[in-house]
Structures are given as structure tokens and as C-alpha cells.
């Protein structure tokens, strides 16, 4: 529901989830100083998405606010944070790109336009429409690094909140993330986003992801170091093998993307991102450690991860062997599904291991 261009919507009463997200964004954007534009964009987004809900039942506006929080963690400029807040307005409400341009400026409107799917008037199948919008998105990304950053932040929050979707849709979204968005983040050099997207995708693709979650909870109780982390690495290896990166192949196969030399344009964004991280004094955002004295902050050598797991009843060695065998068998089986990976008694085996770790 749109108001007249240039007329600020009245500040609505926020529900607890929205208020919490808005407060989080306020803290995350302190590096920008007092930003009236961000405050105005929050109010605008709340009004524009009024009445819209996510599958979870949560107010839809929490999603763009959380997307903006992720962008703020990357220390982006104010226009990019505002674009994150407004990234779904054109697609999901009556507001137009031209109206956003008049209200928030050309830079914000250009980013929002780049991440917005367009409705095609011509007769096209869903697959053709999806391919057209993906091509359009990638072309916009080639011309503007901030379009890439907003889309990556959008995908991170969507992946964090997949729980309300059916299993087959979660797997489909995770597969697309591994194939396109993980290599995209890697190409640009946004190391924390690449790592999180890979880990979140693995949760919905690995046949042992449920076991990994139980191991993490059990390890936290026992104070065991590295158990869930190493199991998470195995899950990510499964996901990578099942859904290899396809971004490079896609860029070469599409004639328009090839003609636009999109591969080179995306690669050039890496230098821009690295320069941004240096200017923001945030080398970790590019996957680089801060300079320190030799040996400073070095973690002492930790024992083997399985040796730190405590199993009830003194069955540690047998359970550890079982766990190794489970992962190895899943690897050989091709990461298809649990029964294929473990055999006819797979469910009982997984449940037994899960129970061991959960105690």
C-alpha cells in the first residue's frame, strides 16, 4: 500500500519481533553516525509491508530489517543499508522504482531495481521467467557491487529462516545457494557470507545434518572442543559434492552474460571489496586475519575431536568407530539419502548415535 510520493508515513506501532529487529539495526548502524535516512527507511518499510506475513507467521518486514542488519555488519554505506531495507518493496507492494528514486535517491533505487524480479507480460513458463530474472540479476550485479551485497545478505537471512518451508523447498533453496550464491560470495571475496551460506546449505543437504545438530548440543553440554565444528565440515563436504558450484559454467553458457564479460566484472568487484574492508578496518570481512605479533592469539593444539566426546556406559570407542564408519559410508554412497548411505538398519543406527550425543 503506497502513500503519496514524498509524504512520510506515520510511524506505526511495532510488534515485538519487528521492534527487536529495528533495535538491532539501530545498534548495527552506529558506525554510520546518526542516520536519518535509515530511520526513515525503516518506517517506510514497516508501512509498505504492513499486513504481510512470512510463512512462519512473522511480520514480513522483519526480513528486510534483518537483511539490512547483515549489510551493516559488512560496514556498507548508508545507501546500501537503505536499499536492503527496501529491497522487496517494488516486487511485493504498489511502490514503483521511480517513486523510490524520488523518495530515497537514484543510488538506492538502482540497487533495489537490480535485485527486483520483474513480471513478464509475454507468455513464458515459470522456468523461463526464473531464468530471465536470474540473468537480469547477474547483469545488474556486474555493474554494481552493492547489488551483489544486498542479494547475498537477502539470501543469508532467507537461509537462516528456512525452517517454516517444506523439506523439498528447503533442499531446493539450499541447492541453488550452493551452486550460485556460495561461489558468488567466494568470487567477490566476502568470506563470512561464503562460510555461512555453505554451512546453512549443508544443514538441508547432508544426510547427517540432524546428527551433527545433536552432536553440537551434546558437545556444548560436555565442553568438548570441536565436535560439532568438524562434523559440520563433513556436512559441508557432502553438500559441496552433491551441489558443486555452477556459477562459472552458467556465466559461460549464457550468451548475454558471456557478451557482457560478466565473469571479469564480478572478479573486478573483489578488488573493490578488499579496498572497502581495508578502509573499514575490517580485514575479517575479506577472510584476512588482522596483523598481530608473531605467535599472538595462537590457539593451543587441541586433542582429536572424537577423543573429546564422552559417551555413556563406556561405549566411546565403539561409538566413535560407528560414527567414522557412518560418515565414510555416506561418502561412498554419494550423499543421496540416509537409507542408501547406511543400509536397511540406517534409521536405528542414526537414532542410536543421536541419542548418544544428545545425553
Steps between C-alpha positions, in 0.01 A plus 500: 500500500668816387469852625552810293853557381694714745247459782650326801278223640404528865712285729289190577499304824754219457439141604769347728691319222511808279597725791779260596635492142480880473689538827764257376540706182534818707796348681652352184499834315675704770806517274292719264439756770150642538333384178164660434481314167512160673235600754275626221554184296405280797172689546438490128563124478272431799221697337554358151499137622217556748281189530744274315615184676772242442432125496596491867225749584754771581446852365662512156685824572728316745670344195615826332602643838711192573642522146605857578660380825715252305603779265588723796722223634687532169548874568338606172395858427165648598346465152567125500350456848192694387479288184507190720204634695308569180617211282157330483285813484471523119449126458247450781313831535346772284805726514699546179872542439435857384324583827787356702743706293303816576485414870841347574720592205633339185769288670248324724245456219766357267600231753138410574423480128797267452376244755132519398337226295284641223166370380504404132196585289594252228403135532785322680530189712607535865840358410543758221398783733741380768783478245422850368500652850819318597669634187371849577627477857847386396529778243408754769758342731770544238438872494463564873672324791229622737239299308711191573527586869125560545415174323751306709364650823146421385598139433675463835191602694275282283730205569499574873122481503423204272342303782141593413530362146431139391805273484510481119499879472772532760716256305433685173595835653813351657601343168464833318700669775788253467501519123471877450522710818789327678728533195376856451605594853831322443560688174439836667703399805230544767640224718252503794201487263653218297566299816154555647315420177701180462426394859129589479461311172667193646235488772238425234707282267714268714345165596663537842406860575260395778777297661735797476249718683470243777880476522530877537245504781666207676848647459382831644376319812822309545733784404650289220704706256442488129253210475213680331743715301678208339177315436372821341801494267402148397143615434634784285715255307189294430313809382786613277523160335126474452459858373827619342549865413345579161536877482796497258328252272180703507682821409668331205187320378278810489566701184394835648714453811794385291465802269491730803827343624329449833768266634760778478265759649421283801869423547580874494256550789742299714754785496226752585383284791856453630553878489173549689609255771831682537328839524255362758789343695317169476738250335291209631228594252739401221622190683829659610629492856591824668874559533640405839823411669652163404331224696243734656152354539609157378260228615674215682491162329176319580451126535334294231135594479359150554719451805322788672154346462371333815259214444292347779567146609864494396415439135714778365735300277218301338284812448794694357572220254134486409499873435808482276346212308173690462668799339722286280206292380298811425793635301522185289123486454503836327316703764164398355291418805532339839373148415726480194794623703460271800301198386176347624568567868603860434226674695569296812873570470449874458252512787745315725783740420270797541393376843863455602592854406183654643566375855 
